[in-house]
Amino acid sequence: MSRTLSAVVRALALSDEVEAALCNGAARRLDVDLIVAAGDLPFDYLSEVSDHVDRPGVLVPGNHDPDLSGYSQRAGLWMRAGLPCRWPGPAGFDDADGRVVDVAGVRFAGLGGSVRYREGPNQWTQEQQARRARKLVRAARRATRRDGRPVDVLLTHAPPRHCGDREDGPHHGFECLHAVVAALRPRLLVHGHIHPYGQSVPDRFLGDTRVVNVVGRRVLEL
């Protein structure tokens, strides 16, 4: 199966920390093709950055984000419980949580949220996220059988367990992401949730998949 893209796609990847400069002209100068948001950012901030660069976006929610579950798009309209509605997420963004979406020529599979450590949306036990992961893998395989295109990017909020996570409970990664990477073999796994606090964060690898922490912002070439 070919993974060749017609051109290099530049993505502005964001997570967890607001960078005010992006709303003051810096975003326009980055010359990107899409925005990738890995969670825990104000939706109005994401909408403003999208307006500045005039490019589409894709997101998964973080553990501090509102609940976006139950919404879907049909013929350009957002629906919930079979009725048209207003999507509470940022304008111009597709929600990849538990889904396979194509944005700017790049195929994303997404799993948002963190390990459950208190009550609230977008938090999952290891077992719950593993069930969601299995459904995502099945959806990705169906999409690939349909058009021959594999998943390019696995977009998550939390990282895989023992691959850039931490040992305090709220910052454990998800064990099931190892199996998702093995099944889908994406070029990149993009995540947030783990704040570097000024330290350099090296990219990691699971097989041939590069695991990238994008807390704050990074520009990635796909």
DRENDO-1510 file (C-alpha; in Angstrom, 1 decimal, always signed):
<recs>
REC; n; res; u; v; w
REC; 1; MET; +0.0; +0.0; +0.0 .
REC; 2; SER; +1.5; +3.3; -1.0 .
REC; 3; ARG; +2.0; +6.1; +1.5 .
REC; 4; THR; +3.2; +8.7; -1.0 .
REC; 5; LEU; +1.6; +12.1; -0.6 .
REC; 6; SER; +1.4; +14.5; -3.5 .
REC; 7; ALA; +3.3; +17.1; -1.5 .
REC; 8; VAL; +4.7; +17.8; +1.9 .
REC; 9; VAL; +2.0; +18.8; +4.3 .
REC; 10; ARG; +3.0; +21.3; +7.1 .
REC; 11; ALA; +0.9; +21.0; +10.3 .
REC; 12; LEU; +0.8; +23.4; +13.2 .
REC; 13; ALA; +0.4; +21.0; +16.2 .
REC; 14; LEU; -0.9; +22.4; +19.5 .
REC; 15; SER; -1.7; +21.1; +22.9 .
REC; 16; ASP; -2.3; +22.1; +26.5 .
REC; 17; GLU; -0.5; +25.5; +26.6 .
REC; 18; VAL; -1.9; +28.7; +25.0 .
REC; 19; GLU; +0.7; +30.6; +23.0 .
REC; 20; ALA; -0.6; +34.2; +22.7 .
REC; 21; ALA; +1.8; +35.0; +19.9 .
REC; 22; LEU; -0.1; +32.7; +17.5 .
REC; 23; CYS; -3.0; +35.1; +17.8 .
REC; 24; ASN; -0.8; +38.2; +17.2 .
REC; 25; GLY; +0.5; +37.4; +13.8 .
REC; 26; ALA; +2.9; +34.6; +14.4 .
REC; 27; ALA; +0.6; +31.9; +13.1 .
REC; 28; ARG; +0.3; +33.5; +9.7 .
REC; 29; ARG; +4.0; +33.4; +9.2 .
REC; 30; LEU; +4.3; +29.7; +9.8 .
REC; 31; ASP; +2.9; +28.8; +6.3 .
REC; 32; VAL; +1.0; +25.7; +7.4 .
REC; 33; ASP; -1.6; +23.5; +5.7 .
REC; 34; LEU; -3.6; +22.4; +8.7 .
REC; 35; ILE; -3.9; +22.6; +12.5 .
REC; 36; VAL; -3.6; +19.5; +14.7 .
REC; 37; ALA; -4.9; +20.0; +18.3 .
REC; 38; ALA; -4.1; +17.3; +20.8 .
REC; 39; GLY; -6.4; +18.6; +23.6 .
REC; 40; ASP; -6.7; +20.8; +26.7 .
REC; 41; LEU; -6.9; +24.1; +24.8 .
REC; 42; PRO; -9.7; +26.7; +24.9 .
REC; 43; PHE; -12.0; +26.2; +21.9 .
REC; 44; ASP; -12.1; +30.0; +21.2 .
REC; 45; TYR; -8.3; +30.0; +21.1 .
REC; 46; LEU; -8.3; +27.2; +18.5 .
REC; 47; SER; -10.9; +29.0; +16.4 .
REC; 48; GLU; -8.8; +32.2; +16.5 .
REC; 49; VAL; -5.7; +30.4; +15.4 .
REC; 50; SER; -7.6; +28.7; +12.6 .
REC; 51; ASP; -8.9; +32.1; +11.5 .
REC; 52; HIS; -5.4; +33.6; +11.4 .
REC; 53; VAL; -3.9; +30.8; +9.3 .
REC; 54; ASP; -7.2; +30.2; +7.3 .
REC; 55; ARG; -6.6; +26.5; +7.3 .
REC; 56; PRO; -8.7; +23.5; +8.5 .
REC; 57; GLY; -8.1; +21.7; +11.8 .
REC; 58; VAL; -8.5; +18.3; +13.4 .
REC; 59; LEU; -8.6; +17.7; +17.2 .
REC; 60; VAL; -9.1; +15.2; +20.0 .
REC; 61; PRO; -10.4; +16.4; +23.4 .
REC; 62; GLY; -8.2; +16.4; +26.5 .
REC; 63; ASN; -9.3; +15.7; +30.0 .
REC; 64; HIS; -9.9; +19.4; +30.7 .
REC; 65; ASP; -12.1; +19.9; +27.6 .
REC; 66; PRO; -15.9; +19.7; +27.5 .
REC; 67; ASP; -17.7; +16.6; +26.4 .
REC; 68; LEU; -17.9; +16.4; +22.6 .
REC; 69; SER; -19.3; +12.9; +22.3 .
REC; 70; GLY; -22.5; +12.1; +20.4 .
REC; 71; TYR; -22.0; +14.7; +17.7 .
REC; 72; SER; -21.6; +13.8; +14.0 .
REC; 73; GLN; -21.6; +15.6; +10.7 .
REC; 74; ARG; -24.0; +14.8; +7.8 .
REC; 75; ALA; -24.0; +16.8; +4.6 .
REC; 76; GLY; -22.2; +19.7; +6.4 .
REC; 77; LEU; -24.6; +19.8; +9.3 .
REC; 78; TRP; -23.8; +18.9; +12.9 .
REC; 79; MET; -26.2; +16.4; +14.3 .
REC; 80; ARG; -26.9; +15.0; +17.8 .
REC; 81; ALA; -29.6; +12.4; +18.6 .
REC; 82; GLY; -30.7; +12.6; +15.0 .
REC; 83; LEU; -31.4; +16.4; +15.1 .
REC; 84; PRO; -29.4; +19.3; +13.7 .
REC; 85; CYS; -27.5; +21.2; +16.4 .
REC; 86; ARG; -24.7; +23.6; +17.1 .
REC; 87; TRP; -21.4; +21.8; +17.7 .
REC; 88; PRO; -19.8; +23.2; +20.9 .
REC; 89; GLY; -16.2; +22.6; +19.5 .
REC; 90; PRO; -14.1; +25.1; +17.7 .
REC; 91; ALA; -15.2; +26.3; +14.2 .
REC; 92; GLY; -13.3; +24.8; +11.4 .
REC; 93; PHE; -12.2; +21.6; +13.2 .
REC; 94; ASP; -13.1; +18.0; +12.7 .
REC; 95; ASP; -13.3; +15.8; +15.8 .
REC; 96; ALA; -11.2; +12.7; +15.4 .
REC; 97; ASP; -11.9; +11.2; +18.8 .
REC; 98; GLY; -12.8; +7.5; +18.1 .
REC; 99; ARG; -12.9; +8.2; +14.4 .
REC; 100; VAL; -11.0; +8.2; +11.2 .
REC; 101; VAL; -11.0; +11.6; +9.4 .
REC; 102; ASP; -9.2; +13.0; +6.3 .
REC; 103; VAL; -8.0; +16.6; +6.6 .
REC; 104; ALA; -5.8; +18.4; +4.0 .
REC; 105; GLY; -4.9; +15.1; +2.4 .
REC; 106; VAL; -3.8; +13.4; +5.7 .
REC; 107; ARG; -5.6; +10.5; +7.3 .
REC; 108; PHE; -6.0; +10.7; +11.1 .
REC; 109; ALA; -7.2; +8.2; +13.6 .
REC; 110; GLY; -7.9; +9.7; +17.0 .
REC; 111; LEU; -8.3; +8.7; +20.7 .
REC; 112; GLY; -8.8; +11.6; +23.1 .
REC; 113; GLY; -8.8; +11.8; +26.8 .
REC; 114; SER; -6.6; +10.7; +29.7 .
REC; 115; VAL; -6.5; +8.0; +32.3 .
REC; 116; ARG; -9.4; +8.4; +34.7 .
REC; 117; TYR; -8.3; +10.1; +37.9 .
REC; 118; ARG; -11.5; +11.9; +38.9 .
REC; 119; GLU; -15.1; +12.5; +37.7 .
REC; 120; GLY; -15.5; +14.3; +34.4 .
REC; 121; PRO; -15.6; +13.9; +30.7 .
REC; 122; ASN; -12.8; +12.6; +28.5 .
REC; 123; GLN; -11.3; +10.3; +31.1 .
REC; 124; TRP; -11.1; +6.6; +30.7 .
REC; 125; THR; -9.9; +3.5; +32.6 .
REC; 126; GLN; -7.3; +1.4; +30.8 .
REC; 127; GLU; -10.1; -1.1; +30.0 .
REC; 128; GLN; -12.5; +1.5; +28.6 .
REC; 129; GLN; -9.9; +3.1; +26.4 .
REC; 130; ALA; -8.8; -0.4; +25.2 .
REC; 131; ARG; -12.4; -1.0; +24.0 .
REC; 132; ARG; -12.5; +2.3; +22.2 .
REC; 133; ALA; -9.1; +1.5; +20.7 .
REC; 134; ARG; -10.4; -1.8; +19.2 .
REC; 135; LYS; -13.3; +0.0; +17.6 .
REC; 136; LEU; -11.0; +2.6; +16.2 .
REC; 137; VAL; -8.7; +0.0; +14.7 .
REC; 138; ARG; -11.7; -1.7; +13.0 .
REC; 139; ALA; -12.9; +1.6; +11.6 .
REC; 140; ALA; -9.4; +2.4; +10.3 .
REC; 141; ARG; -9.2; -1.0; +8.6 .
REC; 142; ARG; -12.6; -0.5; +6.9 .
REC; 143; ALA; -11.5; +2.9; +5.6 .
REC; 144; THR; -8.2; +1.4; +4.2 .
REC; 145; ARG; -10.1; -1.5; +2.5 .
REC; 146; ARG; -12.4; +1.1; +1.0 .
REC; 147; ASP; -9.8; +3.3; -0.6 .
REC; 148; GLY; -6.4; +1.8; +0.0 .
REC; 149; ARG; -5.2; +4.6; +2.1 .
REC; 150; PRO; -3.6; +3.8; +5.5 .
REC; 151; VAL; -3.7; +6.0; +8.6 .
REC; 152; ASP; -0.9; +8.6; +8.5 .
REC; 153; VAL; -1.3; +10.1; +12.0 .
REC; 154; LEU; -2.6; +8.6; +15.3 .
REC; 155; LEU; -3.7; +11.7; +17.2 .
REC; 156; THR; -4.1; +11.2; +21.0 .
REC; 157; HIS; -4.2; +13.4; +24.1 .
REC; 158; ALA; -2.3; +11.1; +26.4 .
REC; 159; PRO; +0.8; +9.2; +25.2 .
REC; 160; PRO; +1.3; +5.4; +25.2 .
REC; 161; ARG; +2.2; +3.9; +28.6 .
REC; 162; HIS; +6.0; +4.0; +29.2 .
REC; 163; CYS; +6.6; +6.1; +26.1 .
REC; 164; GLY; +6.8; +9.7; +27.3 .
REC; 165; ASP; +4.3; +9.5; +30.1 .
REC; 166; ARG; +4.9; +10.0; +33.9 .
REC; 167; GLU; +4.5; +7.8; +36.9 .
REC; 168; ASP; +1.9; +9.9; +38.8 .
REC; 169; GLY; -1.5; +8.4; +38.2 .
REC; 170; PRO; -3.1; +11.3; +36.2 .
REC; 171; HIS; -0.2; +11.3; +33.8 .
REC; 172; HIS; +0.0; +7.6; +33.0 .
REC; 173; GLY; -0.2; +6.8; +29.3 .
REC; 174; PHE; -2.6; +4.3; +27.8 .
REC; 175; GLU; -1.4; +0.7; +27.4 .
REC; 176; CYS; -3.7; +0.1; +24.4 .
REC; 177; LEU; -1.9; +2.6; +22.2 .
REC; 178; HIS; +0.9; +0.1; +21.7 .
REC; 179; ALA; -1.5; -2.3; +20.1 .
REC; 180; VAL; -3.1; +0.5; +18.0 .
REC; 181; VAL; +0.3; +1.5; +16.7 .
REC; 182; ALA; +1.2; -2.1; +15.9 .
REC; 183; ALA; -2.1; -2.6; +14.0 .
REC; 184; LEU; -2.1; +0.7; +12.0 .
REC; 185; ARG; +1.6; +1.5; +11.7 .
REC; 186; PRO; +1.1; +5.3; +11.4 .
REC; 187; ARG; +4.0; +7.6; +10.5 .
REC; 188; LEU; +3.4; +9.7; +13.6 .
REC; 189; LEU; +1.7; +9.5; +16.9 .
REC; 190; VAL; +1.0; +13.0; +18.1 .
REC; 191; HIS; +0.0; +13.6; +21.7 .
REC; 192; GLY; -0.1; +16.3; +24.5 .
REC; 193; HIS; -0.9; +16.0; +28.2 .
REC; 194; ILE; +2.7; +15.7; +29.4 .
REC; 195; HIS; +4.0; +19.2; +30.1 .
REC; 196; PRO; +7.8; +19.6; +29.6 .
REC; 197; TYR; +8.1; +22.6; +32.0 .
REC; 198; GLY; +10.9; +24.0; +29.9 .
REC; 199; GLN; +12.9; +20.8; +29.4 .
REC; 200; SER; +13.7; +19.4; +26.0 .
REC; 201; VAL; +11.4; +16.5; +25.1 .
REC; 202; PRO; +12.9; +14.0; +22.7 .
REC; 203; ASP; +10.8; +12.3; +20.1 .
REC; 204; ARG; +10.4; +8.6; +20.7 .
REC; 205; PHE; +9.7; +5.6; +18.5 .
REC; 206; LEU; +7.4; +2.6; +18.7 .
REC; 207; GLY; +8.7; +0.5; +15.8 .
REC; 208; ASP; +8.7; +2.9; +12.8 .
REC; 209; THR; +6.2; +5.2; +14.3 .
REC; 210; ARG; +7.6; +8.5; +15.7 .
REC; 211; VAL; +5.9; +9.6; +18.9 .
REC; 212; VAL; +5.8; +13.4; +19.2 .
REC; 213; ASN; +4.8; +15.5; +22.3 .
REC; 214; VAL; +3.3; +18.8; +21.0 .
REC; 215; VAL; +2.5; +20.5; +24.3 .
REC; 216; GLY; +2.7; +24.2; +23.4 .
REC; 217; ARG; +3.3; +24.1; +19.6 .
REC; 218; ARG; +5.3; +22.4; +17.0 .
REC; 219; VAL; +5.4; +22.5; +13.2 .
REC; 220; LEU; +5.5; +19.1; +11.7 .
REC; 221; GLU; +6.1; +18.0; +8.1 .
REC; 222; LEU; +4.0; +15.1; +7.0 .
</recs>
